[in-house]
Amino acid sequence: MASSTKDIRERNLESLESAREVARQLADTAKQAAEVTQETVRVAIDTASQTLQRSADQFVRSFGLSGREGEELARLSTRNIEAITECGAILMRGFQDISREWLSLAQHRLQKNLEGVQTLATCQTMQDAVAAQTELVRDNIQQIVESSRQLAEASAKVASEAAQTLSGPAKDGQARLKRVA
């Protein structure tokens, strides 16, 4: 009987180590996917910025705006495009930071769950198993609440920074445009 229990524990430990390795591989894959997504969005933002700049220049030429009005509209368009580009960069950086934070939290949680399962596997009595399981559930709930708080704070910070970037040029530009008109 003792030999059988020892074999079961050894198999459980081997399974846990396999699960850890899979978790590491998943984390690496998720990190690579986040990096590829970031680069794709950066290229899309750059392309959109260039397209908007060309459109603004074409708009000025199409409506025959020249002199002071054309220059002011071109400056306003350029500032707005710069604000949009900067906002996109802020959002991308925020996305990357939040993705890293999420992956870190998920890795930490997986590690804690594996440790909890390992503790469960070594329990000798039903009381020990119930105590270990309830501790694992409590830790999971506590971690969910803390993770949610951290991600919400990071999201709010990014949104605030992006909004601040966009609000400056828009207010300045509206006042200048009214003066030109």
N, C-alpha and C positions, 0 to 999 in steps of 0.2 A: 504494500500500500504506500509506504514512504517513497519507494522508488517511482511509483506511478505519479505521485504528487510532485516529486522533483522533476520528472519528465515534462509534466504539464506546465510547471513554472518555467522551465527552460524554453519550451516552445512558445509560451506567452512572451517571454523576454525577447526571443528571436523575432516574433511577430511585431512587437513594439519597435524594435530597432529597424525593421523593414518599413514600418509606418513612418518613422522619423525620416528615413532616407527619401521616401516618396514625398513627404511634406517639404523637405529641402528642395527637391527637384521642382515641385509645384511652385514654390516661392521664387525660384530662379526663373522659371518660365513666365510667371506673372510679372516679374521685374522687367524681363526682356520685352514683354508685350507692352508694358507701360512706356518703356523707352521708345519703342517703335511708334506707338500712338502719339507720343509727344513730338517726335520728329515730323510725323505726318501733319499734325495740327500746325506746327511752326511753319512748314512749307506752305500750307493752305493760307495761313495768315499773311505771309509774305506775298504770295501771289495775289490775294485779295487786295492788299495794300497797293501793290503796283497797278492793278486793274483800276482801282478807285482813283488813283492819281491820274492815270491816262484819261479816265472818264471825265474827271474834273477839268483837265486841260481842254479836252474836246468840247465840253459844255461851254466853257468860256469863249472858245473860238466860234462855236455854232451860233451863239447869241450875239456875237459881235461886241462883246464887252471888251472894252479896251481902256487904256489909260488907268486912272485911279480906281474906277469900279472893278475893272478886270483884275488889277493887281490885288485889290483888297479881297475879292472873291477867291482868287488863287491862294492867297495867304491863309484865308479862313479854311478853305478846303484842305490845304496842306496841314494846318494845325489839327483839324478834325481827323484826318487820316492818321496823323502821328498819334493822336489820342486813342484811336481805335486800335492801332497796332500795339501801342503800349498796353492797353487794356487786354488785348489778346495774349500778350507776353505774360502779364500778371496772372491771368486766368490759367495759362499753361503751366506756369511755375507753381501756382496753387494746386492745380490738378496733380502735378508731379509730387508735390509735398504731401498732399492728402493720400495719394496712391501709396507712397512709401510708408506713411504712417499706418495706413490700413493693412498693408502687407506685414509690417512689423507687429502690429497688434494680432493679426491672424496667426503669425508664426508663434508668438508668445502664447496665445490661447491654445494652439495645437500642442505645443510642448507641455503646457500645464495639463491638458487632457490626457496626453500620453503618460505623464507621471501619475495622474489619478488612476488610470487604468492599470498601470503597473502596481500601484498600491492595492487596488482591488484584487489583482491577481495573487497577491501575497497574503491576503487576509486568511486567518485561521478559523475565525468564528463568524456566525451570521451577524452578530452585533458589530464586529469590526467592519464587515462588508457594508452594513447599513450606514455606519458612521462615515466611512470613506466615501460612499456614494453621495450622501447628503452634503458632505464637505465639497465634493466636486461640483455638485449642482449649485451650491451657494457661491463658490468661486466663479463659476461661469456667469451667473446672473450679475454678480458684482463687476466682473470684467466687461460685460455687455454695457452696463450703465456707464462705466468709466470710459470705455472706448467711444460710445456715442457722444459723450460730453466732449472728449478731445477732438473728435472729427467735426462736431458742430462748431466748436470754437475756431478751428482752423478754417472751416468753410466761411464763417462769418467774417473773419479777418480778410480773407481773399476777396470776398464780395465787397466789403467796405473799401478796400484799396482800389479795386477796379472801378467802383462807383465814383470814388474821389477823382480818379484819373479822367473819367468821362465828363464829370460835371464842370470842371474848370474851363476847358475850351468851348463847351457848348454855351455857357453863360457869356463868356467874353465875345464869342462869335455872334451871338444873337444881338448884342448891343452894337457891335460894329456894323452888322448887316443893316440894322435899322438906320444908323447914321448914313450909310452909303445910299440907301433907298431914299 
